[in-house]
Amino acid sequence: MKKIEAIVRKSKYREVKEALHGVGVNFFSYWDVTGLGNEKEGHVYRGISYSTSDIQRRYLSIVVNDDFAEKTIKAILESGATGDVGDGKIFVSDILESYRIRTGEKGGDTLK
C-alpha cells in the first residue's frame, strides 16, 4: 500500500477530486493549508504588491493499494497543474498495514 500526500492549489481542488473519482479513488482526507514556497517575488496589481508564496492550498492524504498508486499520481499531476510556480507537490510513502476498525480486518482489502 502507498500513502500519497498531495499539496495542490485550492482553486484546482475540484478538478483534482473529479480526476481522482475518475480513476476509482473515492476516499481520501483533506485539509485547507497555507504554506510558503520557493518564489521570492510578488505580483503587482493596481500598484499594490501581493505575495504569491502564500497561495491557499489543499492538502490531500490518500492511501491506495500499490496497483492504484501510479494512476492516482497521474490523475493529480494532470488535473492539478496550471504550469505556474506554486502548483504544489506530491509525496509518496509506504504503508505497512491498515485495519478496518469496525470489523478488525487488516490488509489491502480494508481500502475497498
C-alpha positions in Angstrom: 0.0 0.0 0.0 1.1 3.6 -0.7 0.3 6.8 1.1 0.1 9.7 -1.4 0.1 13.2 0.1 -0.5 16.0 -2.3 -0.5 19.7 -1.8 -2.5 21.4 -4.6 -3.9 24.8 -5.3 -7.2 25.3 -3.6 -8.5 26.6 -6.9 -7.7 23.3 -8.6 -9.2 21.0 -5.8 -12.5 20.4 -7.6 -10.7 19.2 -10.8 -8.3 17.0 -8.8 -11.2 15.5 -6.8 -13.1 14.7 -10.1 -9.9 13.2 -11.6 -9.4 11.0 -8.5 -13.0 9.8 -8.7 -12.5 9.1 -12.4 -9.7 6.6 -11.7 -11.5 5.0 -8.8 -10.1 6.8 -5.8 -13.3 7.6 -3.8 -12.0 8.0 -0.3 -9.4 10.5 1.0 -8.9 13.1 3.6 -8.1 16.8 3.0 -7.3 19.9 4.9 -7.0 23.6 4.0 -3.5 24.8 4.5 -1.3 27.8 3.7 2.4 27.4 3.1 5.5 29.2 1.8 7.1 28.3 -1.5 10.3 29.0 -3.3 9.0 32.0 -5.2 10.5 35.2 -3.8 9.0 37.9 -5.9 5.4 39.0 -5.6 3.0 40.3 -8.3 1.8 43.9 -8.6 -1.8 44.6 -9.2 -3.0 48.2 -9.4 0.1 49.4 -7.7 -0.1 47.1 -4.8 2.4 44.2 -4.4 0.9 40.9 -3.4 2.9 37.9 -2.1 2.4 34.9 -4.3 4.1 32.5 -1.9 1.0 32.5 0.4 -1.3 30.8 -2.1 -4.2 28.9 -0.4 -3.7 25.2 -0.8 -5.4 22.0 0.0 -3.6 19.0 1.5 -4.8 15.6 0.4 -4.0 12.4 2.2 -4.7 9.3 0.1 -4.0 5.6 0.8 -4.2 3.2 -2.1 -3.2 -0.3 -3.0 0.1 -0.5 -4.9 -1.6 -1.0 -8.2 -3.6 2.3 -7.9 -0.5 4.4 -7.0 0.6 5.4 -10.5 -2.9 6.2 -11.8 -3.6 8.2 -8.7 -0.4 10.3 -9.1 -1.1 10.8 -12.8 -4.6 12.0 -12.1 -3.3 14.6 -9.6 -0.5 15.7 -11.9 -2.7 16.2 -14.9 -5.6 17.8 -13.1 -3.7 19.9 -10.6 -1.2 21.6 -13.0 -1.5 25.2 -14.1 2.0 25.5 -15.4 2.8 28.3 -12.9 5.1 28.3 -9.9 3.2 27.1 -6.8 1.2 24.2 -8.3 2.2 22.0 -5.4 3.9 18.8 -4.5 3.2 15.1 -4.2 4.9 12.8 -1.7 4.7 9.0 -1.7 5.5 6.7 1.1 4.9 3.0 2.0 2.2 1.9 4.3 3.0 -1.2 6.2 -0.5 -2.2 7.4 -4.1 -0.9 7.6 -7.0 -2.0 9.7 -10.7 -1.6 9.5 -11.9 -0.5 12.9 -15.5 -1.8 12.5 -14.5 -5.4 11.7 -10.9 -5.7 12.8 -9.8 -7.0 9.4 -6.5 -5.9 8.1 -4.6 -5.5 4.8 -5.3 -4.1 1.4 -8.9 -5.1 1.4 -9.7 -2.5 4.1 -9.2 0.1 1.4 -12.2 -1.1 -0.6 
